[in-house]
Amino acid sequence: MTKQGDGFETRAIHAGQDPDPVTGAVVPPISLATTFAQDAVGKHSGFEYARSGNPTRRALEECVASLEGAAHGLAFASGMAAEDTILRMLSPGDHVIIPDDAYGGTFRLVARVFGPMGVEWTSVDLTSPDALTGAWRDETRLVWVETPTNPMLTVVDIAMVATVAHERGARVVVDNTFATPYLQAPLSLGADIVVHSSTKYLGGHSDVVGGAIAVNDGEVAERLAFFQNAVGAVPAPFDCYLTLRGIKTLAVRMDRHCSNARAIVALLAEHPAVGTVLYPGLPAHPGHDVARRQMRDFGGMVSFLAAGGEAAALEVVTHTRLFTLAESLGAVESLIEHPAQMTHASVAESPLAVDPALVRLSVGIESADDLVADLRRALDAI
Ligand SMILES: Cc1ncc(COP(=O)(O)O)c(C=O)c1O
């Protein structure tokens, strides 16, 4: 149904989702069959066994590929399953460069699962070209970029990293979970592979765990699809349906996430209980200029340091009414959390450890005034 030149919102609603050819249903059916009839051996309609391929999953994969401007999309049971699949392209002795404030789960996967299997890794400040080239080895095959990062909101120049990596024969992966394809198009900036925790903004409603990959190179896509089938961390058809349903409203949700985040940042910037505010939309943010260049807007994630340190941070996260104290992010409801003891506990005592005074907000799409009043009350109380 979609054609070249269709806008983002059109593709979010229609890509991979033509009306069902049998019934005309305008929503792709949740296809539960685990196996598909064959007319003769090897002669089938494109589906054989549901781990290898499933019609609802294919709709999601085509939609994600379209949104990322990619030739190929792959869906997984979680963001970590998608990350695992990409890292399986490495062999013992290969070296991967990761950000020095990578998502804790990414760090854990690289350091504690692939590390013991012989994959070498270095964590560096990817905002610095010198740090990137300084960490380079003959065996470097992959640079793993996250931008903006979780939870420090560091912005990495994707085009710069891609230039450095490609000159040296390595591939670049971008975790686009925080920005989403609506705000940032990594493949158009030179990245080779885009990965998502679709649990977050793509799903958008805190009701489905999933992951996705988008890639242009056919050989890479084939290898990733081989691992997807061979390892089997595939999403259930119902999960694919929920994610597709979420994606339809991605653009309008992201616009509201961004404008609500701006209102929250304005409060934080003037409140005495708040130290540094981390938000790429602030002109003082070190990544502001790069973010302006490579993002449509600055996103719905905001972090800040409580002026009163860890004790104050732990206080504020329990004093909000609308901001729910919970892990995860990117859904319609606002969440607040303490990364050092919650989402990023897995990097405690590592070089990636998070400041215990840090508070992370996932700003939802409730009424901006209510969110500002809620957070102001909690900050006033500490
Ligand atoms: C930036 C980022 N990447 C990957 C993941 C992992 O995704 P999942 O929890 O869906 O496995 C997360 C989860 O929080 C994340 O924030």
The ligand as a Gaussian input file, in Angstrom:
#p B3LYP/6-31G(d) Opt

LIG

0 1
 C       18.666000       1.933000      25.228000
 C       18.197000       0.535000      25.485000
 N       18.586000      -0.457000      24.691000
 C       18.201000      -1.738000      24.890000
 C       17.388000      -2.078000      25.956000
 C       16.988000      -3.509000      26.178000
 O       15.701000      -3.748000      25.744000
 P       14.669000      -4.814000      26.387000
 O       14.433000      -4.409000      27.800000
 O       13.479000      -4.709000      25.506000
 O       15.329000      -6.151000      26.288000
 C       16.939000      -1.079000      26.806000
 C       16.069000      -1.397000      27.957000
 O       15.843000      -0.596000      28.825000
 C       17.360000       0.260000      26.568000
 O       16.972000       1.271000      27.368000

